[in-house]
Amino acid sequence: MIDDIAFVTKLAGFEYTNYIADNISKTEGVPLFKGKNVQDGEIIYEFESFIPKSVSNELPRSQVRRKCLLTPYVGTLGNIGIHQKEGLFHLGSNVGKIEILNGKTTDIFEEYVKHYLQSSDGYKQLTRQKKATAQDSISIEAIREVLIPIPPREEQRRILAEIERWFAFVSMIDSAEKSIKNMIDASKALVLDLAIHGKLLPQDPSDEPAVELLKRINPAFKPSDNLHYVGELPLGWSLCRLEDIIDYEQPQAYIVESTDYSDVYSTPVLTPGKSFILGYTNESKGICDNLPVIIFDDFTTESKFVGFPFKVKSSAMKILRVKGEIDILYVAFFMSITRLVGDTHKRYWISEYSKLIIPLPPLQEQKRIVARISEIRTQLDSLLADIQ
């Protein structure tokens, strides 16, 4: 038993609930801690409820002073924080306090108790009588029964120093992992930028010039001097607008009727945004299966390449298909790093995005670029998987 640790009891936490509720203010008084004020081992000092000091003084067992440990007993169980601020605070709903009674048998570091309760053994003891309701919960009595091994104070100090050393090491690894992820993302963007400027691979003089490909799409096509390009256009390349090589379709025919998704269904419902797959539907009509396509968010200008049958949820997109022999993946790579940012209530494809200039390589170089980008991305993704 934890003889040297005292908890506010369930009685103090609940018997006076109505009394406290009748005196709650949202602007001033003694702050009320709630379960959500303890997150990820830290105390969050953002309060939405207060009570008068006179009311708090009538409930001294529920007052929270500096160096108390706080732990929710409803919701996120096993989360422990140490209250470090001076002044008067009070317990609200779904949170209990742990006070260290130093001098009774031995001196105890609050940090030691916190780390033990957050260890696998401590968490197992805390939650052994967990009640699985709408939110997981445990009782104050169950917390009181947790057994904590208490070593001498100097041994506690050594244990805490070792914990901090390992935490610092883990933090360093996390920081390095984030840096590597950022480098990998930057490398992917750089590869795409080099590719669309003809600097990823050498040009082959024997390739048919891209202008011939564009003339097969539209015999009236003529290169325009009004299309400005930064830098020297690579050998055999041509400038055109996206609308010269892309047709668009409105998505209404493919909008899902019900959002009652399930993983047991087979047809994905897509968005061009980060979530991409919103869920899966069992609807068998109105499936987009004329593939491959690029789905384009008409408001954010985000886009995704799609090579499998799908439905969509929103009408705020365009479904894009390339004309003629254009390699759609080359266009998809170009669009993935080409965004327009502005008024999010404006639809962009017809008014602006389709007018963007794309540097177009010869068809065979498009294919070589796509293959090389895919190869590099696979290598980078493999590197990322190795560090996770």
C-alpha positions in Angstrom: 0.0 0.0 0.0 1.1 3.6 -0.5 1.2 4.6 3.1 3.2 7.7 2.4 0.9 9.1 -0.3 -2.5 10.7 0.4 -5.3 11.1 -2.2 -8.3 13.4 -2.2 -11.0 10.8 -1.7 -13.9 10.0 -3.9 -16.2 11.5 -1.2 -14.4 14.9 -1.4 -14.5 14.7 -5.1 -18.2 14.1 -5.5 -20.3 14.9 -2.4 -19.9 18.6 -2.9 -20.4 18.6 -6.7 -23.7 20.4 -6.6 -22.5 22.9 -4.0 -19.5 23.7 -6.2 -21.7 23.8 -9.4 -23.9 26.4 -7.8 -21.0 28.7 -7.3 -19.0 28.3 -10.5 -17.8 31.3 -12.4 -16.3 31.3 -15.9 -14.1 34.4 -15.3 -12.8 34.7 -11.7 -12.0 33.0 -8.5 -10.0 29.8 -7.6 -9.3 27.8 -10.8 -10.8 24.4 -11.0 -8.6 21.6 -12.4 -10.4 19.0 -14.6 -9.2 15.8 -16.1 -8.3 17.5 -19.4 -5.9 19.8 -17.5 -3.5 16.9 -17.4 -2.1 15.9 -20.8 1.0 14.0 -21.9 2.5 14.2 -18.4 2.1 18.0 -18.2 -0.3 20.3 -16.4 -2.2 22.6 -18.8 -3.0 25.9 -17.1 -6.0 26.8 -19.1 -9.1 27.0 -17.1 -12.8 27.5 -18.0 -14.3 27.2 -14.4 -13.6 29.0 -11.1 -15.1 29.1 -7.6 -15.0 31.8 -4.9 -12.1 31.4 -2.4 -14.7 31.2 0.4 -16.2 28.1 -1.2 -12.7 26.5 -1.7 -11.8 27.2 1.9 -14.9 25.2 3.0 -13.5 22.2 1.1 -9.8 22.1 2.1 -9.3 18.4 1.2 -10.0 19.3 -2.5 -7.6 22.3 -2.6 -4.6 21.8 -4.8 -1.2 23.3 -3.8 2.2 23.3 -5.3 4.0 19.9 -5.8 0.7 17.9 -5.8 0.5 15.2 -8.4 -2.7 15.3 -10.5 -4.1 12.3 -12.4 -7.4 11.9 -14.3 -9.5 8.9 -13.2 -11.9 9.2 -16.1 -10.8 9.2 -19.8 -7.0 9.2 -20.3 -5.9 7.0 -17.4 -2.3 6.8 -16.2 -1.6 10.4 -17.1 0.3 12.1 -14.3 1.4 15.7 -14.0 3.1 17.7 -11.2 1.5 21.0 -10.3 4.3 23.5 -10.0 2.6 26.9 -9.6 2.1 28.8 -6.3 -1.3 30.0 -5.3 -4.6 28.4 -4.6 -6.2 25.9 -7.0 -9.1 23.4 -6.6 -10.1 20.0 -7.8 -12.9 19.9 -10.4 -14.4 16.9 -12.1 -12.6 13.7 -13.0 -9.2 14.4 -11.5 -7.6 13.4 -8.2 -4.5 14.7 -6.4 -1.6 12.9 -4.8 0.2 14.6 -2.0 3.6 13.4 -0.8 3.7 13.2 3.0 7.5 13.5 3.5 8.8 12.8 6.9 6.4 10.1 7.9 8.7 7.2 7.0 11.0 8.5 4.4 11.6 11.4 2.0 10.0 10.9 -1.5 10.6 12.8 -4.7 7.3 13.7 -6.5 9.1 13.1 -9.8 9.9 9.5 -8.7 6.3 8.8 -7.9 5.2 10.3 -11.2 7.7 8.2 -13.2 6.7 5.0 -11.4 3.0 5.5 -11.9 3.7 6.2 -15.6 5.8 3.0 -15.9 4.3 -0.2 -17.3 4.1 -1.7 -13.8 2.5 1.4 -12.4 0.0 1.7 -15.2 -0.9 -1.9 -14.9 -1.7 -1.5 -11.2 -3.6 1.8 -11.8 -5.9 0.3 -14.4 -6.3 -3.3 -13.1 -9.9 -2.4 -11.9 -10.6 -0.2 -15.0 -14.3 0.2 -15.8 -14.9 0.1 -19.5 -17.9 2.5 -20.0 -18.4 5.3 -22.5 -15.0 6.6 -21.0 -12.6 4.4 -19.2 -12.6 5.1 -15.5 -11.1 4.0 -12.2 -11.9 4.8 -8.6 -9.8 6.8 -6.1 -9.9 3.7 -3.9 -8.2 1.7 -6.7 -5.5 4.3 -7.0 -4.9 4.2 -3.3 -4.2 0.5 -3.4 -1.3 0.8 -5.9 1.9 -0.5 -4.4 5.0 1.6 -5.0 8.5 0.5 -4.2 10.2 3.3 -2.3 14.0 3.2 -2.3 16.2 5.5 -0.2 16.2 9.1 -1.2 19.7 9.0 -2.8 18.7 5.9 -4.8 15.6 7.8 -6.0 17.9 10.6 -7.0 20.1 8.2 -9.0 17.1 6.6 -10.7 15.7 10.1 -11.7 19.1 11.1 -13.1 19.2 7.9 -15.2 15.6 8.5 -16.4 16.4 12.0 -17.4 19.5 10.8 -19.3 17.5 8.3 -21.3 14.7 10.8 -21.9 17.3 13.2 -23.3 18.6 10.4 -25.5 15.1 9.5 -26.8 14.4 13.2 -27.4 17.6 13.5 -29.4 16.6 10.5 -31.5 13.1 12.0 -32.0 14.6 15.3 -33.1 17.0 13.5 -35.5 14.1 11.4 -36.9 12.1 14.6 -37.6 15.1 16.2 -39.3 15.6 13.1 -41.5 11.9 13.2 -42.4 12.1 16.8 -43.3 15.2 16.1 -45.4 13.5 13.3 -47.2 10.4 15.5 -48.0 12.8 18.2 -49.2 14.6 15.7 -51.3 11.4 14.6 -53.0 10.5 18.1 -53.8 13.9 18.9 -55.1 13.8 15.8 -57.4 10.5 16.9 -58.8 11.8 20.4 -59.4 14.9 19.2 -61.2 12.7 16.8 -63.3 10.3 19.5 -64.6 13.3 21.8 -65.5 15.1 19.0 -67.5 17.9 18.7 -64.9 17.2 15.2 -63.6 18.3 13.2 -66.7 20.3 14.0 -69.8 18.3 14.8 -73.0 18.4 12.3 -75.9 18.7 14.2 -79.3 17.0 11.3 -81.0 13.8 11.8 -79.1 10.9 13.2 -81.1 10.5 16.9 -80.0 7.5 17.5 -77.7 6.0 20.0 -80.1 5.2 17.1 -82.5 3.4 15.4 -79.7 1.4 18.6 -79.0 0.6 18.9 -82.8 -0.9 15.4 -82.7 -3.2 16.5 -79.9 -4.1 19.7 -81.7 -2.8 20.2 -85.3 -3.3 23.9 -84.9 -0.9 24.1 -81.9 2.0 26.5 -82.3 4.6 27.3 -79.7 4.0 30.8 -78.3 6.6 33.4 -77.5 4.2 34.7 -74.9 4.8 31.7 -72.6 7.6 32.9 -70.3 9.9 30.3 -68.9 12.6 30.9 -66.3 15.9 29.5 -67.6 16.8 27.8 -70.8 14.3 25.3 -72.2 15.9 21.9 -72.5 16.5 20.3 -75.9 13.3 18.9 -77.5 11.1 20.4 -74.8 8.1 22.7 -75.5 6.0 25.0 -73.4 2.2 24.8 -73.2 -0.6 25.4 -70.9 -2.2 22.7 -68.8 -5.5 23.1 -70.7 -3.6 22.2 -73.9 -2.9 18.7 -72.6 -5.7 18.1 -70.1 -9.5 17.6 -70.3 -11.6 18.0 -67.2 -14.8 16.5 -66.0 -17.2 17.6 -63.3 -17.5 15.0 -60.5 -21.3 15.0 -60.0 -21.8 11.6 -61.6 -19.5 10.0 -59.0 -20.6 11.6 -55.8 -21.4 9.0 -53.0 -25.1 9.0 -51.8 -24.4 7.7 -48.3 -21.4 8.4 -46.0 -22.1 5.2 -44.0 -18.6 4.0 -44.8 -17.1 0.6 -43.7 -13.7 -1.1 -44.2 -15.6 -4.2 -45.4 -16.8 -2.3 -48.5 -14.6 -2.3 -51.6 -14.9 1.1 -53.3 -12.9 4.0 -51.9 -14.4 7.5 -51.5 -11.6 10.0 -52.3 -10.7 13.6 -51.7 -7.6 15.4 -53.2 -6.6 16.5 -49.7 -4.2 14.9 -47.3 -6.7 12.3 -46.0 -7.2 11.1 -49.6 -9.3 8.0 -48.8 -12.3 9.1 -46.7 -13.8 5.7 -46.4 -15.2 2.8 -48.4 -18.7 2.4 -49.8 -20.7 -0.5 -51.2 -22.5 1.6 -53.8 -22.1 0.0 -57.2 -23.4 2.8 -59.4 -21.6 6.0 -60.4 -18.1 4.7 -60.0 -15.3 6.5 -61.8 -13.5 3.7 -63.7 -12.2 5.5 -66.8 -8.6 5.6 -65.5 -6.1 6.8 -64.8 -7.0 10.3 -63.7 -5.9 13.2 -61.5 -8.4 14.5 -58.9 -8.1 18.3 -58.3 -9.5 20.3 -55.5 -11.0 23.4 -57.1 -10.5 25.5 -54.0 -7.2 24.4 -52.5 -5.5 23.3 -55.8 -4.4 20.1 -54.1 -4.3 17.1 -56.5 -3.8 13.3 -56.4 -3.1 10.7 -59.1 -5.6 7.9 -59.1 -5.3 4.6 -60.9 -8.1 2.6 -59.3 -12.0 2.8 -59.4 -13.4 5.3 -56.9 -16.3 7.6 -55.9 -16.1 11.1 -54.4 -17.8 13.0 -51.6 -17.6 16.6 -52.8 -18.5 18.5 -55.9 -15.6 20.9 -55.3 -13.2 19.1 -57.5 -12.4 18.4 -61.1 -11.5 15.0 -62.6 -8.6 15.5 -65.0 -7.5 13.3 -67.9 -4.6 13.9 -70.2 -5.0 14.2 -73.9 -3.3 11.9 -76.5 -0.1 10.2 -75.5 0.9 12.6 -72.6 2.3 10.7 -69.6 -0.2 11.4 -66.9 2.2 10.7 -64.1 4.6 13.4 -65.4 1.7 15.9 -65.3 0.7 14.6 -61.8 4.3 15.1 -60.5 4.2 18.7 -62.0 0.9 19.5 -60.3 2.0 18.0 -56.9 4.5 20.8 -56.5 2.5 23.5 -58.2 -0.1 25.1 -56.0 -2.0 28.4 -56.1 -2.7 30.0 -52.8 -5.3 32.7 -52.5 -9.0 33.1 -51.9 -10.2 29.7 -50.8 -13.8 30.5 -51.9 -12.7 30.8 -55.5 -12.7 27.9 -58.0 -9.3 27.8 -59.6 -9.2 25.2 -62.5 -11.0 27.1 -65.2 -10.0 30.6 -64.2 -6.3 30.2 -63.4 -4.8 26.8 -62.8 -5.5 25.4 -66.3 -3.7 28.4 -67.7 -0.5 27.5 -65.9 2.5 26.9 -68.1 4.0 23.4 -68.0 7.4 22.6 -69.5 6.8 19.4 -71.6 9.6 17.0 -72.5 9.5 14.6 -75.4 7.3 11.6 -74.8 10.2 9.2 -74.2 11.8 11.6 -71.8 8.6 11.9 -69.9 8.6 8.2 -69.4 12.3 8.2 -68.3 11.6 11.0 -65.9 8.6 9.2 -64.3 10.6 6.0 -64.0 13.5 7.8 -62.3 11.3 9.8 -60.0 9.5 6.6 -58.9 12.9 4.8 -58.3 14.2 7.7 -56.2 11.0 7.9 -54.2 11.1 4.2 -53.5 14.6 4.5 -52.1 13.7 7.5 -50.0 10.5 5.8 -48.7 12.6 2.7 -47.8 15.1 5.0 -45.9 12.2 6.5 -44.0 10.8 3.1 -43.2 14.1 2.0 -41.7 14.2 4.9 -39.2 10.6 4.5 -38.0 
